[in-house]
């Protein structure tokens, strides 16, 4: 009987000794578990593509890179696709990334618990995504691409002092565009300039609206609008043919077919947002308590080909 109890005691001792090792093995396994990151991009154009590039490359180069499985989706500007893709991404992934305001709004409507990071969203508070920039609340944080509109207006006036009427065009259904256009119109009119504001509801409207607009204005002030930006080749060509300077929007859009802007790189927004994801994982943070960050390092961007096409010396733009 004594030998039996002795055997049991030995087994018990061995098991107790192994428990920390087993627990440690489970901890290592937990640390190495796959992180599923789902992306919903509203539409394909240069600025939003740059956001995704910066976000993906930064995370892949991080300590978490080998563990990430990507689920990347583009709604191509279609609301029905945006809804179905958002539902799929929310269901299948651990961390969610929304690029542009419509994608962020739709993803937020279907998921209220998993972390949602946003980018290329101009005013998260006005869009109903956050309680405040400082403490967004809920499960959402990220970056805002609010442009330095006052400085962009100064850029226009400083380089084109003879301009009297400024045109603006944007999609009336995009909250981010409404906010920017409202600020721009107020600033332009404070400077004594007239404004001609036209809206579209899809890319199908752009040609007719732009052709009418350039006949009535001396310059175009461009806000970051997903519909307009996705058709910037057409928009820029119409402006060039009319000899009209375009000021504003993102660096990517201007490099594609615009004159000048004051902007930072949209790839930097992706990098900045990815760094927030890394910080959340490192420090086990609650996204709703992480401040929504603004962009940094704004610089003047000039498209020399566009400038020469409308008879402007690009070296004089400052």
BELTACOR-V676981 format. One record per helix or strand of 3 or more residues. SS is the DSSP state (alpha for helix, beta for strand). FROM is the first residue (numbers start at 0). TO is the last residue. If there is no record, write none. Layout:
ss=(SS | SS)
from=(FROM | FROM)
to=(TO | TO)
//
This chain:
ss=(alpha | beta | alpha | alpha | beta | alpha | beta | alpha | beta | beta | alpha | beta | alpha | beta | alpha | beta | alpha | alpha | beta | alpha | beta | alpha | alpha | beta | alpha | alpha)
from=(1 | 34 | 45 | 64 | 67 | 78 | 94 | 100 | 114 | 139 | 148 | 164 | 174 | 193 | 202 | 218 | 225 | 231 | 244 | 250 | 259 | 265 | 286 | 298 | 303 | 313)
to=(30 | 40 | 59 | 66 | 73 | 91 | 98 | 109 | 120 | 143 | 158 | 170 | 189 | 199 | 212 | 221 | 229 | 241 | 247 | 256 | 262 | 282 | 288 | 301 | 308 | 315)
//
